[in-house]
Amino acid sequence: MWTLIKDDIADVRKALAGCRDMEHWETQCQVILKANSGVDFGEFLDYLSHGLDLLSLWPSSKEPLISHLPETLTRLAVILKEISEDAFTKSPEGATLIPSILDLQRRLETLQRE
């Protein structure tokens, strides 16, 4: 899902490149991303948060999930890093996502230690 969103935002930015001087350009890109993909970065972070909630509740006896858990948690860490380094997140409007990203990273680290 992240790959699709990342590709879609790149396409949106390319399509709107001529309007880059527009005020709140990154926010407008997020609006179009949501229209195209059905989700913007904030909603995707909510999706990841719910996923981490489920992982933290998963009984350790569920062996098939546990065998893939380290790979899944590593991938989630990479995704959070990519979102935190994105131009939108670095913009004044996108900076509101930073507390959510930091919370998800903290929760992810907790799951990785367990």
Rosetta constraint file for C-alpha pairs under 8 A:
AtomPair CA 1 CA 5 HARMONIC 6.40 0.50
AtomPair CA 2 CA 6 HARMONIC 5.94 0.50
AtomPair CA 2 CA 79 HARMONIC 7.25 0.50
AtomPair CA 3 CA 7 HARMONIC 6.02 0.50
AtomPair CA 4 CA 8 HARMONIC 6.00 0.50
AtomPair CA 5 CA 9 HARMONIC 6.11 0.50
AtomPair CA 5 CA 33 HARMONIC 7.73 0.50
AtomPair CA 5 CA 37 HARMONIC 6.88 0.50
AtomPair CA 6 CA 10 HARMONIC 6.31 0.50
AtomPair CA 7 CA 11 HARMONIC 6.26 0.50
AtomPair CA 8 CA 12 HARMONIC 6.14 0.50
AtomPair CA 8 CA 33 HARMONIC 6.55 0.50
AtomPair CA 8 CA 36 HARMONIC 7.67 0.50
AtomPair CA 8 CA 37 HARMONIC 7.24 0.50
AtomPair CA 9 CA 13 HARMONIC 6.07 0.50
AtomPair CA 9 CA 29 HARMONIC 7.06 0.50
AtomPair CA 9 CA 30 HARMONIC 7.48 0.50
AtomPair CA 9 CA 33 HARMONIC 5.89 0.50
AtomPair CA 10 CA 14 HARMONIC 6.14 0.50
AtomPair CA 11 CA 15 HARMONIC 6.12 0.50
AtomPair CA 12 CA 16 HARMONIC 6.13 0.50
AtomPair CA 12 CA 29 HARMONIC 6.17 0.50
AtomPair CA 12 CA 32 HARMONIC 6.99 0.50
AtomPair CA 12 CA 33 HARMONIC 6.73 0.50
AtomPair CA 13 CA 17 HARMONIC 5.72 0.50
AtomPair CA 13 CA 29 HARMONIC 6.39 0.50
AtomPair CA 16 CA 20 HARMONIC 6.75 0.50
AtomPair CA 16 CA 29 HARMONIC 7.73 0.50
AtomPair CA 19 CA 25 HARMONIC 7.40 0.50
AtomPair CA 20 CA 25 HARMONIC 5.96 0.50
AtomPair CA 21 CA 25 HARMONIC 7.13 0.50
AtomPair CA 24 CA 28 HARMONIC 6.36 0.50
AtomPair CA 24 CA 93 HARMONIC 7.69 0.50
AtomPair CA 25 CA 29 HARMONIC 6.26 0.50
AtomPair CA 26 CA 30 HARMONIC 6.38 0.50
AtomPair CA 26 CA 87 HARMONIC 7.44 0.50
AtomPair CA 26 CA 88 HARMONIC 5.39 0.50
AtomPair CA 26 CA 91 HARMONIC 7.27 0.50
AtomPair CA 27 CA 31 HARMONIC 6.38 0.50
AtomPair CA 27 CA 88 HARMONIC 7.15 0.50
AtomPair CA 27 CA 93 HARMONIC 6.83 0.50
AtomPair CA 27 CA 94 HARMONIC 7.56 0.50
AtomPair CA 28 CA 32 HARMONIC 6.36 0.50
AtomPair CA 29 CA 33 HARMONIC 6.01 0.50
AtomPair CA 30 CA 34 HARMONIC 6.13 0.50
AtomPair CA 30 CA 40 HARMONIC 5.64 0.50
AtomPair CA 30 CA 41 HARMONIC 7.26 0.50
AtomPair CA 31 CA 35 HARMONIC 6.36 0.50
AtomPair CA 31 CA 40 HARMONIC 7.14 0.50
AtomPair CA 32 CA 36 HARMONIC 6.08 0.50
AtomPair CA 33 CA 37 HARMONIC 5.70 0.50
AtomPair CA 33 CA 38 HARMONIC 7.31 0.50
AtomPair CA 33 CA 39 HARMONIC 6.83 0.50
AtomPair CA 33 CA 40 HARMONIC 5.93 0.50
AtomPair CA 34 CA 38 HARMONIC 4.59 0.50
AtomPair CA 34 CA 39 HARMONIC 4.38 0.50
AtomPair CA 34 CA 40 HARMONIC 4.77 0.50
AtomPair CA 35 CA 39 HARMONIC 7.48 0.50
AtomPair CA 39 CA 43 HARMONIC 5.70 0.50
AtomPair CA 39 CA 44 HARMONIC 6.27 0.50
AtomPair CA 40 CA 44 HARMONIC 6.16 0.50
AtomPair CA 41 CA 45 HARMONIC 6.19 0.50
AtomPair CA 41 CA 83 HARMONIC 7.81 0.50
AtomPair CA 42 CA 46 HARMONIC 6.42 0.50
AtomPair CA 42 CA 97 HARMONIC 6.62 0.50
AtomPair CA 43 CA 47 HARMONIC 6.24 0.50
AtomPair CA 44 CA 48 HARMONIC 6.28 0.50
AtomPair CA 45 CA 49 HARMONIC 6.11 0.50
AtomPair CA 45 CA 100 HARMONIC 7.23 0.50
AtomPair CA 45 CA 101 HARMONIC 7.37 0.50
AtomPair CA 46 CA 50 HARMONIC 6.33 0.50
AtomPair CA 47 CA 51 HARMONIC 6.32 0.50
AtomPair CA 48 CA 52 HARMONIC 6.21 0.50
AtomPair CA 48 CA 104 HARMONIC 7.93 0.50
AtomPair CA 49 CA 53 HARMONIC 6.23 0.50
AtomPair CA 49 CA 104 HARMONIC 6.55 0.50
AtomPair CA 50 CA 54 HARMONIC 6.34 0.50
AtomPair CA 51 CA 55 HARMONIC 6.24 0.50
AtomPair CA 52 CA 56 HARMONIC 6.07 0.50
AtomPair CA 52 CA 104 HARMONIC 7.99 0.50
AtomPair CA 52 CA 107 HARMONIC 7.55 0.50
AtomPair CA 52 CA 108 HARMONIC 7.31 0.50
AtomPair CA 53 CA 57 HARMONIC 6.45 0.50
AtomPair CA 54 CA 58 HARMONIC 6.13 0.50
AtomPair CA 56 CA 111 HARMONIC 6.83 0.50
AtomPair CA 58 CA 62 HARMONIC 7.38 0.50
AtomPair CA 60 CA 66 HARMONIC 6.92 0.50
AtomPair CA 62 CA 66 HARMONIC 6.44 0.50
AtomPair CA 63 CA 67 HARMONIC 6.13 0.50
AtomPair CA 64 CA 68 HARMONIC 6.97 0.50
AtomPair CA 65 CA 69 HARMONIC 6.05 0.50
AtomPair CA 66 CA 70 HARMONIC 7.77 0.50
AtomPair CA 68 CA 72 HARMONIC 6.23 0.50
AtomPair CA 69 CA 73 HARMONIC 6.04 0.50
AtomPair CA 70 CA 74 HARMONIC 6.11 0.50
AtomPair CA 70 CA 112 HARMONIC 7.20 0.50
AtomPair CA 71 CA 75 HARMONIC 6.15 0.50
AtomPair CA 72 CA 76 HARMONIC 6.19 0.50
AtomPair CA 73 CA 77 HARMONIC 6.23 0.50
AtomPair CA 73 CA 108 HARMONIC 6.80 0.50
AtomPair CA 73 CA 111 HARMONIC 7.90 0.50
AtomPair CA 73 CA 112 HARMONIC 6.82 0.50
AtomPair CA 74 CA 78 HARMONIC 6.45 0.50
AtomPair CA 75 CA 79 HARMONIC 6.27 0.50
AtomPair CA 76 CA 80 HARMONIC 6.18 0.50
AtomPair CA 76 CA 108 HARMONIC 7.86 0.50
AtomPair CA 77 CA 81 HARMONIC 6.22 0.50
AtomPair CA 77 CA 105 HARMONIC 6.92 0.50
AtomPair CA 77 CA 108 HARMONIC 7.28 0.50
AtomPair CA 78 CA 82 HARMONIC 6.20 0.50
AtomPair CA 79 CA 83 HARMONIC 6.20 0.50
AtomPair CA 80 CA 84 HARMONIC 6.09 0.50
AtomPair CA 80 CA 101 HARMONIC 6.52 0.50
AtomPair CA 80 CA 104 HARMONIC 7.87 0.50
AtomPair CA 80 CA 105 HARMONIC 7.12 0.50
AtomPair CA 81 CA 85 HARMONIC 6.25 0.50
AtomPair CA 82 CA 86 HARMONIC 6.19 0.50
AtomPair CA 83 CA 89 HARMONIC 6.86 0.50
AtomPair CA 84 CA 89 HARMONIC 5.84 0.50
AtomPair CA 84 CA 90 HARMONIC 7.45 0.50
AtomPair CA 84 CA 98 HARMONIC 7.06 0.50
AtomPair CA 84 CA 101 HARMONIC 7.00 0.50
AtomPair CA 85 CA 89 HARMONIC 6.74 0.50
AtomPair CA 85 CA 90 HARMONIC 6.90 0.50
AtomPair CA 86 CA 90 HARMONIC 6.42 0.50
AtomPair CA 87 CA 91 HARMONIC 6.23 0.50
AtomPair CA 88 CA 93 HARMONIC 7.39 0.50
AtomPair CA 88 CA 94 HARMONIC 5.03 0.50
AtomPair CA 88 CA 95 HARMONIC 7.75 0.50
AtomPair CA 89 CA 93 HARMONIC 7.50 0.50
AtomPair CA 89 CA 94 HARMONIC 4.05 0.50
AtomPair CA 89 CA 95 HARMONIC 5.12 0.50
AtomPair CA 89 CA 96 HARMONIC 7.71 0.50
AtomPair CA 89 CA 97 HARMONIC 6.50 0.50
AtomPair CA 89 CA 98 HARMONIC 7.15 0.50
AtomPair CA 90 CA 94 HARMONIC 6.10 0.50
AtomPair CA 90 CA 95 HARMONIC 5.83 0.50
AtomPair CA 91 CA 95 HARMONIC 5.98 0.50
AtomPair CA 92 CA 96 HARMONIC 7.65 0.50
AtomPair CA 94 CA 98 HARMONIC 7.72 0.50
AtomPair CA 97 CA 101 HARMONIC 6.25 0.50
AtomPair CA 98 CA 102 HARMONIC 6.05 0.50
AtomPair CA 99 CA 103 HARMONIC 6.10 0.50
AtomPair CA 100 CA 104 HARMONIC 6.13 0.50
AtomPair CA 101 CA 105 HARMONIC 6.10 0.50
AtomPair CA 102 CA 106 HARMONIC 6.14 0.50
AtomPair CA 103 CA 107 HARMONIC 6.20 0.50
AtomPair CA 104 CA 108 HARMONIC 5.95 0.50
AtomPair CA 105 CA 109 HARMONIC 6.13 0.50
AtomPair CA 106 CA 110 HARMONIC 6.34 0.50
AtomPair CA 107 CA 111 HARMONIC 6.35 0.50
AtomPair CA 108 CA 112 HARMONIC 6.18 0.50
AtomPair CA 109 CA 113 HARMONIC 6.30 0.50
AtomPair CA 110 CA 114 HARMONIC 6.55 0.50
